[in-house]
Amino acid sequence: MTDFYPEGKFIESAENKYYLKSISNLSQAQREGRILEAKAIVCDSNHNLIVDLGCCKGIIYRDEGALGIREGTVRDIAIISRVNRPVCFIITDFERDSNNNIRAVLSRRAAQEKCMNEYVLRLKKGDIIPAKITHTEAFGAFADIGCGIASLMPIDMISVSRIDHPRERFTIGMDVKAIVKTIDNGRISLSHKELLGSWQENADMFSVGETVAGVIRSIEEYGAFVELTPNLAGLAELKENIHPGQQASVYIKNIIPDKMKIKLIIIETFNDDNTIPQPNYFYDDTHMDYFRYSPQCCDRIVETVFNE
């Protein structure tokens, strides 16, 4: 769907390695306007990034470090935080450093401008795109959707099953898929839960009478909600000494599609550092116009419409 990817996805490609082999190949990449990737190794006192190109060093001067740095709308942490990480760039020139060695002059800003104009601004609501989680806040996860351009995935868009913090779903650097939820003056917000399957698709993985693994998400007066998958939770009878965040083994007492309910009995709970698994996606296409979470037999309609 795209030639623009989150930073780090292109660095090990044969094409990228070819252009980093020699000064001559770098010059070819400059003439062709190629976006390349290499690891930033130092951010100097002036917030210029030094990049290891293999055949030589490169420099990204501060103002070329990211879109918005020059205008003051983006803080310098966007540059500093790239040290020891891959950065994308376009080669703009060659110069001699203080030791008279040839180094390439690079622009991450130019790569981001190219990505913005040729990719991001052409996206439509419902497009499914690759993304990389860059950091998380209580209100959502930020993801690189191409060349270091960040978009927000609000916490309520991450999964149907509610979570207290995005770190319960994602780790920093995790590659995920995302759906373009809204577009506002070039700013894109993302959704994720529609890719994790409908209620029925998730419920079909379980059967009455099974004892399965779950996570206790909340405790109410009438029972405890236990997550079976990120898009499926059931209600269990209350039990002493349980609390949100605990791992649990639960017995499936009943599955009721027309009520969108799963009745559970908690067998045992325990505290454990749960490893965050890679998301399991139920949808493989590159665009989604409409998603219905609730079963067709259910009177309650839970849906997402992308093509309004």
Rosetta blueprint (number, residue, H / E / L):
1 M L
2 T L
3 D L
4 F L
5 Y L
6 P L
7 E L
8 G L
9 K L
10 F L
11 I L
12 E L
13 S L
14 A H
15 E H
16 N H
17 K H
18 Y H
19 Y H
20 L L
21 K L
22 S L
23 I H
24 S H
25 N H
26 L H
27 S H
28 Q H
29 A H
30 Q H
31 R H
32 E H
33 G L
34 R L
35 I L
36 L E
37 E E
38 A E
39 K E
40 A E
41 I E
42 V E
43 C E
44 D L
45 S L
46 N L
47 H L
48 N L
49 L E
50 I E
51 V E
52 D E
53 L L
54 G L
55 C L
56 C L
57 K E
58 G E
59 I E
60 I E
61 Y L
62 R H
63 D H
64 E H
65 G L
66 A L
67 L L
68 G L
69 I L
70 R L
71 E L
72 G L
73 T L
74 V L
75 R L
76 D L
77 I H
78 A H
79 I H
80 I H
81 S L
82 R L
83 V E
84 N L
85 R L
86 P E
87 V E
88 C E
89 F E
90 I E
91 I E
92 T E
93 D E
94 F E
95 E E
96 R E
97 D L
98 S L
99 N L
100 N L
101 N L
102 I E
103 R E
104 A E
105 V E
106 L E
107 S E
108 R H
109 R H
110 A H
111 A H
112 Q H
113 E H
114 K H
115 C H
116 M H
117 N H
118 E H
119 Y L
120 V H
121 L H
122 R H
123 L L
124 K L
125 K L
126 G L
127 D E
128 I E
129 I E
130 P E
131 A E
132 K E
133 I E
134 T E
135 H E
136 T E
137 E E
138 A L
139 F L
140 G E
141 A E
142 F E
143 A E
144 D E
145 I E
146 G E
147 C L
148 G L
149 I E
150 A E
151 S E
152 L E
153 M E
154 P E
155 I H
156 D H
157 M H
158 I L
159 S L
160 V L
161 S L
162 R L
163 I L
164 D L
165 H L
166 P H
167 R H
168 E H
169 R L
170 F L
171 T L
172 I L
173 G L
174 M L
175 D E
176 V E
177 K E
178 A E
179 I E
180 V E
181 K E
182 T E
183 I E
184 D E
185 N L
186 G L
187 R E
188 I E
189 S E
190 L E
191 S E
192 H L
193 K H
194 E H
195 L H
196 L H
197 G L
198 S L
199 W H
200 Q H
201 E H
202 N H
203 A H
204 D L
205 M L
206 F L
207 S L
208 V L
209 G L
210 E L
211 T E
212 V E
213 A E
214 G E
215 V E
216 I E
217 R E
218 S E
219 I E
220 E E
221 E L
222 Y L
223 G E
224 A E
225 F E
226 V E
227 E E
228 L E
229 T E
230 P L
231 N L
232 L E
233 A E
234 G E
235 L E
236 A E
237 E L
238 L L
239 K L
240 E L
241 N L
242 I L
243 H L
244 P L
245 G L
246 Q L
247 Q E
248 A E
249 S E
250 V E
251 Y E
252 I E
253 K E
254 N E
255 I E
256 I E
257 P H
258 D H
259 K H
260 M L
261 K E
262 I E
263 K E
264 L E
265 I E
266 I E
267 I E
268 E E
269 T E
270 F E
271 N L
272 D L
273 D L
274 N L
275 T L
276 I L
277 P L
278 Q L
279 P L
280 N L
281 Y L
282 F L
283 Y L
284 D L
285 D L
286 T L
287 H E
288 M L
289 D L
290 Y E
291 F E
292 R E
293 Y L
294 S L
295 P L
296 Q L
297 C L
298 C L
299 D L
300 R L
301 I L
302 V L
303 E E
304 T E
305 V E
306 F L
307 N L
308 E L
